């Protein structure tokens, strides 16, 4: 761009000095003509980079998810193909569910048995109450008879041995009543051992069954979002674990992140919502329209880990730190395929000195067309 300005400027100087001879050719005019373009170009570059900043470090990022299972097992099915687009919830691969399904079936059987045991306990409670009532009635009758035998013996009309026999019988019935009441209390306490209104043993098996069912569900690995599987190395018969040395399969989300990195002083006038233009090397000659979504006012070099050491610059001086700016494309360009790892340039148009916007627009379009050039054999 500056070369074009210089060409036009020196062409105008040639016209005014050589052809029209409106300006005399001397030392003063030559110094003036050489100084003016230098000053103008420096001012143009300074104001342009402040009001309409640009970055040559634009990258396309996509989130990657490691498809590591929560259970271990042998792969039995991989129903997707490389680079196949999948929706959230689609199956990526399946593990052999046999051991986990067997555990679920076993716990289901235990749950049925536990519920039957709970019903049996309710019946045992009724039986225990009946035993208490029966022994209580016998004991009441025995005490009454014992009192009658004592009265008869005191009057000389009864046998002392009958009195002793009835008292012994009463004591036996009292022991039987205590045993029946203890048995009744045991059944009551076992039935009262509940969690949210469910018998404790049934609740324990239900919780274990839920965990076993969750493990069974984890044998099917599903897509966590819309996206694709770029490279499939997983094959049926491979054994995968929950802590592998490397991820058995990766998944790339469909959503992309356009991030441009700017020097700190270039973002003085940049605000969220400012217009932006993007040119990518993967799309030569095309300029995509968008807006500034947000600025990441932090970077990795500025994070201080928890440590007893004092912060210092170290032996090497750290390079100047840039800040990331995320750009979101406008709806008319949102469907453009942006491959992960694509690089390019980004221009942001602030509200300051909007008259210079046309210069930045020309520059980024010129750079977009130079992406057609491939300098290699």
C-alpha positions in Angstrom: 0.0 0.0 0.0 2.8 2.4 0.9 4.5 1.6 -2.4 1.4 2.7 -4.3 1.3 6.0 -2.3 5.0 6.6 -3.0 4.5 5.9 -6.7 1.6 8.3 -6.9 3.5 10.9 -4.9 6.7 10.8 -6.9 4.6 10.8 -10.1 2.9 14.0 -8.9 6.3 15.5 -8.1 7.7 14.6 -11.5 4.6 16.3 -13.1 4.9 19.5 -11.1 8.8 19.8 -11.3 9.7 18.4 -14.8 6.6 18.8 -16.9 4.7 21.8 -15.6 7.8 23.3 -13.8 5.6 24.9 -11.1 8.2 24.0 -8.5 11.8 24.9 -9.0 14.3 22.1 -8.7 16.8 23.0 -6.0 18.1 21.6 -2.7 15.3 22.9 -0.6 12.6 21.5 -2.9 14.4 18.1 -3.1 14.7 17.9 0.7 11.1 18.9 1.1 9.8 16.4 -1.4 11.7 13.6 0.2 10.7 14.5 3.8 7.0 14.9 3.2 6.3 11.2 2.1 8.4 9.9 5.0 6.5 12.0 7.6 3.1 11.1 6.0 3.8 7.4 5.8 5.0 7.3 9.4 1.9 9.2 10.6 -0.3 6.9 8.5 1.2 3.7 9.8 1.1 5.0 13.5 -2.6 6.2 13.3 -3.7 3.2 11.2 -2.3 0.7 13.7 -3.9 2.5 16.6 -7.3 3.2 15.2 -7.7 0.2 12.8 -5.3 -2.5 14.2 -4.4 -5.6 12.3 -2.8 -8.9 13.2 -1.0 -11.5 11.1 -1.4 -14.1 13.9 -5.0 -15.3 13.4 -5.7 -19.0 14.1 -8.8 -21.3 13.9 -9.2 -23.4 17.1 -11.6 -26.2 17.8 -12.1 -28.0 21.0 -10.8 -31.6 21.2 -12.3 -34.2 23.6 -10.4 -37.4 24.6 -12.9 -40.3 24.2 -11.6 -42.2 27.3 -14.2 -44.6 28.7 -15.1 -44.6 32.4 -15.0 -48.4 32.3 -12.5 -50.8 30.8 -13.2 -53.5 28.2 -12.8 -54.9 24.8 -14.0 -52.8 21.8 -16.7 -54.7 19.9 -17.9 -52.0 17.4 -16.7 -48.7 15.8 -19.7 -47.5 13.7 -18.1 -44.2 12.5 -15.8 -43.5 9.6 -12.9 -41.0 9.5 -14.1 -37.3 9.2 -17.7 -38.4 9.4 -19.9 -35.7 10.8 -21.9 -36.9 13.9 -24.5 -35.3 16.1 -24.5 -35.1 19.8 -25.3 -38.5 21.3 -24.3 -40.6 18.2 -22.3 -43.7 19.0 -18.5 -43.5 18.5 -17.6 -46.9 19.7 -18.9 -49.7 22.0 -17.2 -52.0 24.5 -18.2 -55.5 25.3 -21.1 -55.1 27.8 -21.2 -58.8 29.0 -19.6 -58.5 32.4 -21.5 -55.3 33.2 -24.8 -56.6 32.0 -24.3 -59.7 34.1 -23.7 -57.6 37.2 -26.9 -55.6 36.4 -28.9 -58.8 36.1 -27.5 -60.2 39.3 -28.5 -57.1 41.2 -31.9 -57.0 39.7 -32.4 -60.6 41.0 -31.1 -59.5 44.5 -33.5 -56.5 44.4 -36.5 -58.8 43.8 -35.4 -61.1 46.6 -34.9 -58.1 48.9 -38.4 -56.8 48.2 -39.8 -60.2 49.0 -37.8 -60.2 52.2 -39.3 -56.9 53.1 -42.8 -58.3 52.6 -41.9 -61.3 54.7 -40.7 -59.0 57.4 -44.1 -57.3 57.4 -45.7 -60.8 57.8 -43.2 -61.6 60.5 -44.3 -58.5 62.3 -47.9 -59.6 62.3 -46.9 -63.1 63.6 -44.7 -61.6 66.3 -47.5 -59.3 67.4 -49.9 -62.3 67.5 -47.4 -64.3 69.6 -47.1 -61.4 72.1 -50.9 -61.1 72.4 -51.2 -64.9 72.8 -48.6 -65.1 75.5 -49.9 -62.0 77.2 -53.4 -63.6 77.4 -52.0 -66.8 78.8 -50.0 -64.9 81.3 -53.0 -62.9 82.5 -55.0 -66.1 82.9 -52.1 -67.8 84.7 -51.8 -64.9 87.2 -55.5 -65.0 87.8 -55.4 -68.7 88.5 -52.3 -68.4 90.6 -54.1 -65.8 92.8 -57.1 -68.2 93.1 -54.9 -71.1 94.2 -53.2 -68.9 96.8 -56.5 -67.9 98.3 -57.7 -71.5 98.4 -54.4 -72.6 100.0 -54.7 -69.9 102.6 -58.2 -71.2 103.5 -57.0 -74.8 103.7 -59.1 -75.8 100.6 -56.2 -75.9 98.2 -53.0 -77.8 97.6 -49.7 -76.0 98.2 -48.0 -77.9 95.4 -50.7 -76.6 92.9 -49.8 -73.1 94.0 -46.1 -73.7 93.4 -46.9 -75.3 90.0 -49.0 -72.3 88.9 -46.4 -69.8 90.1 -43.8 -71.6 88.1 -46.0 -71.6 85.0 -46.6 -67.9 85.5 -42.8 -67.3 85.6 -42.3 -69.3 82.4 -45.0 -67.3 80.6 -43.4 -64.1 81.7 -40.1 -65.3 80.2 -42.0 -66.3 77.0 -43.6 -62.8 76.9 -40.3 -61.1 77.2 -38.9 -63.3 74.4 -41.9 -62.6 72.2 -41.7 -58.8 72.8 -37.9 -58.9 72.0 -38.6 -60.7 68.8 -41.4 -58.2 68.0 -39.1 -55.3 68.7 -36.3 -56.8 66.5 -38.7 -57.1 63.6 -39.9 -53.5 64.1 -36.4 -52.1 64.2 -35.4 -54.0 61.1 -38.5 -52.6 59.3 -37.8 -49.1 60.6 -34.3 -49.1 59.1 -35.3 -47.1 56.0 -33.8 -44.6 53.7 -36.4 -42.2 52.3 -39.2 -44.6 53.1 -37.4 -47.6 51.5 -36.1 -50.6 53.5 -32.3 -50.2 54.0 -31.4 -53.4 52.3 -33.6 -52.6 49.3 -32.2 -49.1 49.1 -28.6 -50.4 49.2 -29.2 -52.9 46.4 -31.0 -50.1 44.4 -28.0 -47.8 44.8 -25.7 -50.6 43.8 -27.9 -51.4 40.8 -27.9 -47.8 39.7 -24.1 -47.8 39.8 -23.9 -51.1 37.8 -26.4 -49.7 35.3 -24.2 -46.6 34.9 -21.2 -48.8 34.3 -23.2 -50.6 31.6 -24.2 -47.4 29.9 -20.6 -46.3 29.9 -19.7 -49.2 27.6 -21.2 -47.1 24.8 -19.1 -44.0 24.0 -21.2 -41.2 22.5 -20.4 -37.9 20.8 -20.4 -35.1 23.5 -21.4 -32.5 20.9 -21.8 -32.0 17.2 -18.5 -32.6 15.5 -16.4 -35.3 13.8 -13.8 -37.9 14.4 -10.7 -36.9 12.4 -8.7 -40.0 12.7 -9.9 -43.5 13.7 -7.2 -45.9 14.9 -9.6 -47.8 17.2 -10.5 -51.3 16.0 -12.7 -54.1 17.4 -10.7 -56.4 19.6 -8.6 -53.7 21.2 -8.7 -53.4 25.0 -9.1 -49.9 26.4 -8.8 -48.9 30.0 -9.8 -45.9 32.1 -6.2 -44.6 32.5 -4.6 -45.3 29.1 -1.1 -44.1 28.2 -2.7 -42.3 25.3 -6.3 -41.5 24.4 -7.8 -44.3 22.4 -9.9 -41.9 20.3 -10.2 -38.1 19.9 -13.3 -36.1 19.0 -13.3 -32.6 17.5 -16.3 -30.3 18.2 -18.0 -28.5 15.4 -17.9 -25.1 17.1 -14.8 -23.1 16.1 -12.9 -20.3 17.7 -11.4 -17.5 15.6 -8.6 -16.0 17.7 -6.3 -13.2 16.7 -3.3 -12.1 18.8 -2.6 -8.4 19.1 0.2 -6.4 20.7 -1.0 -4.7 23.9 -0.9 -1.1 22.6 -3.0 -2.1 19.5 -6.0 -2.7 21.7 -6.2 0.8 23.2 -9.4 1.7 21.3 -10.8 -1.8 20.6 -14.2 -2.6 22.1 -16.5 -5.6 22.1 -18.8 -5.4 19.1 -16.3 -3.6 16.8 -16.4 -4.7 13.2 -13.7 -7.1 12.0 -12.5 -8.7 8.8 -10.7 -11.9 8.4 -8.7 -13.4 5.6 -7.5 -17.0 5.8 -4.8 -18.8 3.8 -7.2 -21.7 3.4 -9.6 -19.3 1.6 -7.5 -17.2 -0.9 -9.0 -14.0 -2.2 -11.9 -14.1 0.3 -12.5 -11.7 3.2 -14.9 -12.8 5.9 -17.0 -10.3 7.9 -17.4 -10.5 11.7 -17.3 -8.7 15.0 -15.2 -8.7 18.1 -16.8 -11.0 20.6 -14.5 -10.4 23.5 -10.9 -9.7 24.5 -9.0 -12.1 26.7 -7.3 -9.8 29.1 -5.0 -12.4 30.5 -2.3 -14.8 29.2 -0.3 -17.7 30.3 2.9 -15.8 31.1 1.0 -13.6 33.6 -0.3 -16.4 35.7 1.6 -16.9 39.0 1.5 -20.4 40.4 1.3 -21.0 44.2 4.9 -21.0 45.3 7.2 -19.7 48.0 9.5 -18.2 45.3 9.3 -14.5 44.5 8.3 -13.6 40.9 11.2 -12.7 38.7 12.1 -12.4 35.1 14.6 -15.3 35.2 17.8 -15.6 33.3 16.1 -14.7 30.0 13.9 -11.6 29.4 10.4 -12.7 28.5 9.2 -11.5 25.1 6.4 -8.9 24.8 3.1 -10.6 25.7 0.1 -10.4 23.3 -3.5 -10.6 24.1 -6.1 -12.8 22.3 -9.2 -11.4 20.7 -12.0 -13.7 19.7 -13.8 -12.8 16.5 -17.3 -14.2 15.7 -18.3 -14.3 12.0 -21.5 -12.6 10.8 -24.4 -14.9 9.9 -23.8 -14.6 6.2 -20.3 -16.1 6.7 -21.0 -18.4 9.6 -21.4 -21.5 7.3 -18.0 -21.2 5.8 -15.9 -24.3 6.6 -13.0 -23.3 8.8 -10.5 -26.1 9.2 -8.8 -26.4 12.6 -5.3 -24.9 12.5 -6.0 -22.5 9.6 -4.0 -19.2 9.9 -4.5 -15.8 8.4 -4.9 -12.1 9.2 -7.4 -10.1 11.1 -8.3 -6.4 10.9 -10.4 -4.6 13.6 -12.2 -1.3 12.8 -12.7 0.9 15.8 -14.7 4.0 16.1 -11.6 6.2 16.2 -10.4 7.8 12.9 -12.9 5.8 10.8 -11.7 7.7 7.8 -8.6 5.4 7.8 -10.8 2.3 7.6 -10.7 2.3 3.8 -6.9 1.9 3.9 -7.1 -1.1 6.2 -9.8 -2.7 4.0 -7.6 -2.3 0.9 -4.6 -3.7 2.7 -6.4 -6.8 4.0 -7.9 -7.5 0.6 -4.5 -7.2 -1.1 -3.2 -9.7 1.4 -6.1 -12.0 0.8 -5.3 -12.2 -2.9 -1.6 -12.8 -2.2 -2.7 -16.0 -0.5 -3.1 -17.4 -4.0 0.7 -17.2 -4.4 2.7 -20.4 -3.6 6.4 -19.8 -3.5 7.8 -23.3 -3.8 8.6 -25.8 -6.5 
